[in-house]
Amino acid sequence: MAAQLLEASVRRADGLAIIDLRGDIDGTTEETLNAAYAEAASTRPAAIALNFGGVEYINSTGIALIVGVLAQARKAKLPISTFGLSEHYKEIFQITRLSDFMHIYANEADAVGKTSNAKAQRD
């Protein structure tokens, strides 16, 4: 099976910047992932959500790239959340402790709702 090039697009919902990811996350995707993060962070959203619904494969280098995005977000004090992870990758995120640094939601509605509620409580 040939690797699927990663595509990333950014959209907004209730103060949340959502990065929709489609394809594989591996060593070839650093530029795409970092560019999407930079675009998402550029408007200082309340939080950023990574939508893994279109991702079928993440290798160890891909996990390291996600850690890099987390580091950038923590430095900017931007909360990161995820949704659309398969059960397999939810387990990987728990094993690697990525889940200690980001909220993992079942779906987009939960991610948007929780972020909107948190923002309202801060305001």
C-alpha positions in Angstrom: 0.0 0.0 0.0 1.4 3.4 -1.0 1.6 6.2 1.5 -1.1 8.8 1.2 0.3 12.3 1.2 -0.9 14.4 4.1 -3.3 17.2 3.3 -4.2 19.7 6.0 -6.8 22.4 5.9 -7.8 24.9 8.6 -11.3 26.1 9.5 -12.9 27.9 12.4 -15.8 27.0 14.7 -16.8 29.0 17.8 -13.3 30.3 18.6 -11.7 27.0 17.9 -9.3 26.5 15.0 -9.8 23.0 13.5 -7.0 21.4 11.5 -8.5 18.7 9.3 -5.9 16.1 8.5 -6.2 13.6 5.6 -3.6 11.0 4.7 -0.6 9.5 6.5 1.5 11.3 9.1 5.1 10.3 8.8 8.5 11.9 8.2 7.4 13.5 4.9 4.7 15.5 6.5 6.6 17.9 8.8 6.2 20.9 6.5 2.5 20.3 5.9 1.7 19.8 9.6 3.8 22.9 10.7 2.2 25.1 8.0 -1.3 24.1 9.1 -0.4 24.7 12.8 1.0 28.2 11.9 -2.2 29.1 10.0 -4.4 27.9 12.8 -2.5 29.7 15.4 -2.2 33.0 13.4 -5.5 34.3 14.6 -5.0 33.4 18.3 -8.0 31.1 18.6 -9.2 29.9 22.1 -7.8 26.5 21.2 -6.8 24.3 18.3 -8.3 20.9 17.5 -6.6 18.3 15.3 -9.2 16.3 13.4 -7.7 12.8 12.7 -10.8 11.5 11.0 -9.0 11.3 7.7 -5.8 9.7 9.0 -5.2 6.0 8.6 -1.5 5.7 9.5 0.8 7.5 11.9 4.4 6.2 12.3 6.8 7.0 15.1 8.2 9.9 13.2 4.6 11.2 12.8 4.1 10.9 16.6 7.3 13.0 17.1 5.9 15.6 14.7 2.6 15.7 16.7 4.8 16.2 19.8 6.4 19.1 18.0 3.0 20.7 17.4 2.1 20.2 21.0 5.4 22.0 22.1 4.6 24.9 19.8 1.1 25.2 21.2 2.2 24.9 24.8 4.8 27.7 24.3 2.0 29.9 22.8 -0.4 28.8 25.6 -2.9 27.4 23.1 -4.8 24.4 24.3 -4.8 21.4 21.9 -7.5 18.8 21.5 -8.1 16.0 19.1 -11.1 14.1 17.7 -11.6 11.5 15.0 -8.8 9.2 16.4 -9.3 5.5 15.7 -9.4 3.2 18.8 -5.9 2.1 17.9 -4.5 5.6 17.9 -6.4 6.6 21.0 -4.5 3.7 22.7 -1.2 4.8 21.1 -1.8 8.4 22.4 -2.4 7.0 25.9 0.7 4.7 25.8 2.9 7.6 24.6 1.3 9.9 27.1 0.2 12.4 24.4 -3.2 12.2 26.0 -1.7 13.8 29.1 -1.2 17.0 27.1 -4.3 17.2 25.0 -8.0 16.5 25.3 -9.2 13.6 23.2 -12.9 14.0 22.2 -15.0 11.4 20.4 -16.2 13.9 17.8 -16.2 17.5 16.6 -19.3 18.5 18.4 -17.8 17.5 21.7 -14.5 19.3 20.9 -16.3 22.5 19.8 -18.8 22.4 22.7 -16.2 21.8 25.4 -14.0 24.6 24.0 -16.8 27.0 23.8 -17.8 26.3 27.4 -14.3 26.7 28.7 -13.9 30.0 26.8 -17.2 31.3 28.2 -16.1 30.4 31.8 -12.8 32.4 31.2 -14.6 35.5 29.8 
